[in-house]
Structures are given as structure tokens and as C-alpha cells.
Amino acid sequence: MKFGAIFKRGANLLKLGVAARKLRKSTTEDQRHWAQHYLVEILGQSRGLPAKIGQFMTMDTDDQALRESLNNSMEPLPFEEVLELITSAYGKPWDTVFKKLDKPCKTASLGQVHFGKLKDGTEVAVKVQYPEISTAVEAEMNLMGWLPKVGPVAKWGFKMDGYRDAFWHNFSEELDYRVEAEHQENYRQKIPPLERIVVPEVFNDFTQPNILVQKKEEGFGLDKAETMMPEQKQAMGRLLLQHYFHMLFRHGFVHADPQPANFAFRQYKKDYFVLIIYDFGSVLEISDEVRLTLLRIILALRDRENLDPLTCLAALGFDSEKLKDLRPTLPALMSVLFEPFLVEAPYDVKEWRLSERFDQIVGEMKWWFRSSAPPELIFLMRTLHGLTSMLRRLDVPLPWQFMMDKILSDIYPQARALTLPQVEGGSESAAFDSMARYLKVHVVKSNGNKVSLTMPGRCADDIEGVMDEPVKESILKQNIDLPSIQDRARKSGFVPQILFELHDEERDMKVWLE
């Protein structure tokens, strides 16, 4: 590792730090907008790890101009330099391999893609890695080891060495296009029986550590997709979900760089599409035990089983000692974490509000939960975040539970039969069946009429939202502290309880969890 490379990347990280501080200190919307665009531009110009961060930042933003700022800031290599790299990689002139190679390109964090043709006329996409990007990424990973442990990292005991190792393993695979070619071919073999998913064919004879040649497969991106008709967006969203369910839960082998540029759609009829997937440098591989444990958790939450969440999380690699302080709230936390998989009706991911609801249940202790997770789990979280970000932009509710049953019900028995590890002291934990199934409201009006409502227990996450205005006014008059009641319900883990009773001239009312 050259000291000059470390110094250069270190100076660049300092520049990024200044830009981030400007964003943090912005006091007006105009200042924030300018600072955000400035930071994203610097991230894009930096390539490597900073550009990856920029892609993550802009993944689910509604600000299309911000995404364009990132893309436009990624300077491509001069075409002459690209031709020199290809010639050097093959040890012979580039035009003895390709019939033609287009000068325009698509830039990314680690390389750029040019379209062209092989000598036999086959249309291809040629990915060329930036020179010395491997050295730059390694320098940044080393610098991560030198950064002081401050904020939540220090307070909640995050395993930074483990995160650094996990990131470096991921990047080392992504920086070798021969590994990516193996991933891509493996994906092509596993993706059937999903007929409307396209994984471009790789031409291994032309693939080098820094050059990847694959069949040209074109489609349109998410920017266009989100402007289409609702039924068309439904069809495209279903393809995304089907792909992730099939690859994650059936094979434990799933695309783990879910930024929108890595996905495209091709339309054949009004609402008939295929999904094209690009860039297999980052692929998440999980063991059969982990993928079946994930399914086991989802099924146990659905059925409100008498199953200890601590043992489930331990099977995923969580630190059970850290989680013992959170035991009463674990069923509620996991119910929020897996909510899209648990709702029978079509689910709108905009309703998820994962971070906000974790805060409401455990406050700052959410960092304790996160720090207890194994570092490699961050790639699963990134994968699911990328999926939900794309679905959020498509803005259509989808039937997660119905689709999951259709694709995976044949392996549910394997998940249910899974033997989970015993955790010391785990018997003291609240089980999944400790949560209330229903939020119930019973009203007797002054004229003798009775009204009874039964709603899913998750509605207790927003008690005020299910009350009409006259009831809210009466609650206020009687000095019933609804925010405190709501807070108590959350912190209890939504166990069965009477939430409140109301008596006035117009009604007698009882609200409880059952």
C-alpha cells in the first residue's frame, strides 16, 4: 500500500467531512439543498467507497436532481485510456477482440460500461474497472480502522473490526470481475422458474479481473417506471418482490447492491414486463440455517407462536447477552421489523416508518439492538432497504404475504421444523404470542346503541389515528393523556391490556388490546 494513495484518499475524506459538516449546520431549506448537492457531487467525484455512499444516500430520494448530481459528477475515463486498459488486459489490440466499441459510457462507483460488438456481431456490454481503484478502496478501508470511535459506535459497542472485515470481503469480490462473472452465471442457473427475470449472459472467454463482457440487455430504469400507470407499476413491483423472495429465501443467494441503476424493465405489452438485473459484484450469500430462520421468524410472528424471539435472533448471529435488556420489547420490535411480510392486505412500504417506530418503542436503545447484530447482516439490511426504496418510488401497495405464500409455501415445513439454539435465560423472554392480536373498541351510546370494532393489534401503534374527532375532543376534556397511553403500550411490547376508558354524556367507551 503506497503512502501517497493513503494520503490522497485521506485528504479526500477530510474534504467530504467538511461538506458533511456544512450539510449538518444548514439552517434553511435553501442552504440544506445546496449543501446536500455539494456533498453528493464530491462523493461522486471520489469514486470507490465514497461513490457507493452517494448511491446509498440517493437511493430513495424524491429529488431527481440530487440523483442526477451524483451521476453527472462521476467523471468517466477518457476513451483512449479505456482502449489502452482493454489492450493491456488482453495482451493484444482491442480491435482484435471487438468489432466496435462505443465511446459513450455509463459510469458507476468502480468502473464504467461501454456498449459494443464482438467479432461475430454479438452485441455486448463491456465493463471496464477504473485503474488503481482497488488501491484507493483499500486505502479507505485502512483509514476506517484509524477513525476514532465516537457517537453511537463508541457508546453502544459496535464491532468496527467486524464491519471493516465484512466490507473489505465484499469489496475484494466486487473488484475482481472474474468473481462477478461466477456470481452472474450462478444467478442465471438459480433464477428459473421465474420466467420474466433476465440475467445477462457473461462471455467468460473475454472476462478478465478488470474487464467483464456480457450480452447487451437493455431496458428502462426506475425514473421512467415511476411515471407509468398504477397497474403497470404494480406489475413491475411484483417482479421485484418475486425475484427477492425466490433468491433470498429459497437459495440464500441474492443481489446485494440494489441501487436503481442495477435494475431495468422491458415492456412487451401494456402491463407485461420483464425485469433485467445488472452488476453481480456484490451478492449476499447466507447459510440454509439463516434463510430458514428468517422464514421461521416470519411464520411465528404471523401465527403468534409461543416462540422465544431471543433464540431466533441468536440463530441469526445476534449477541444474546446484549439483547437480554430488550427482552420485553423483542416481539414488538421484530413485528415492526418484519411487518411487510405479516400483513394480509396489500402493503404500502411508505407506512413502515421503521426507524421512527423503533425509536418509539425503545428510544436510544435501538442502537443496542443494532450493535448486537453480526456485522455481515448489514448487507441483508442494505438489500431490503434497496428493495423497499424502489417499491416506495413505484408508490403501489403489494400483497407481500400472498406472494410469499405462492412462491415459498413448499419450504415452510422445513422452516417450521428448524431446531433453534438454546439461549441461557431465554425462557424469561416474552414470546411472540405475548403480543395482543387485536385492538378492540366498544362503545355504548346514550341512546343505547352499541358499536364494537375489532382491528389488527398493529393499529395500536397509532391509537390517535383510529379515533374520530368527537372522541378526541372528549378525551382531551377528561384529561386523558393519550400520548402517555400510547407510549406505555409501545414500551410494554403491545401486550394485552386495557388502554383507557371514557365516560361522558354521549358515550361509554372502552379501548383495549386483546
C-alpha angles and dihedrals in degrees: 000000000000115000089219091060092051091047093049094049090043091054089049092052089052089053089051089049091056091050091049091050091052089053092049093050095047110127102183133048091244091052091047092049092051094045092048092052091045092052093047091050091053090047091053094047090052097061120196119048096357091053089051088054089050091053090051091049093052096039097104103015120131088213104098090181089061091055090048090050090058095046094045092049093059100096113210123225113259109267092239089058090050091054090049091052092050092047091049093047093052097035090230137072114295092234091062087066102035129045088206140350123199118231097217113084146180113241126214138171098278104019148346135253127228125186120226147132134266119230090266091056097256110151111235144177113227118203115201121191119227111253115257092005088127090058091047094051092047090051091052092048090052090049089053087062090055096049114109116252103244138153117008091349091066100031098051100034104245113189097239094174089056093048091048091050092048092049093047092049089051093047094044089058092044091052093057109070091195088066089047090052090054091050091049094050090047089052092051089055095047101041096079132119085046097089099187098056118098122201109182116242114249121221100218094186089067099039120107132173089270101025126064122184120193139160114280110252114174133190140142125279137235093273089068095035093059091057094057131097119290094247090051092050088049090056093049093045090052090055091053092049094045090052094051095043092050098046100037102042101029101037107016086224115107141158106265104187099072100171111142095248088068093062132060138171131222119202123213102165135006094286102006113104141160125215118229118201124201137184114036097183091113113047124163114225117189130177124256088250093057097045092047091046089055089053090045091055093049093049093045091051092048093051096036090234125190090251127136111239090205091066090048093052091045088056088055090054100261119151101253093195091061092047096054092086089056097047099116092053100040095096091052093044092050091045089057093043093054098031099124089058093051105051115095094204125067106288127222109209090209086075093057099084089175101176094042093051094046087055091051093052103040107003114202090357087081085084089057089054092048094046090053091062120098110257094239089061088075089080091056090050090048090051094051092043090054092049094050091045090057092046090049090056092048086053099207129123115239132197099243095171095047093047093046092052091049094051103034111023091108091066096044091094090058090052093047091050093053115124110224124207120262113246121206109247090006093126088073091062123105109253126222090259090061090079120090115253096206143034106215130196123189120185129183110191125211091255091057097256115140128211124189123185128187119192134171112280091243088071086075086076086078108027093162090055093061094050122091121229099260090054091048090052091050091048090053092049092053092050093241106164100222096176090055091048090049091049092049091051092051095047091048090059091247094286118170109286144133106265099191146322126221128198124181140136093282104041152001109222136184125187121188146154116242 
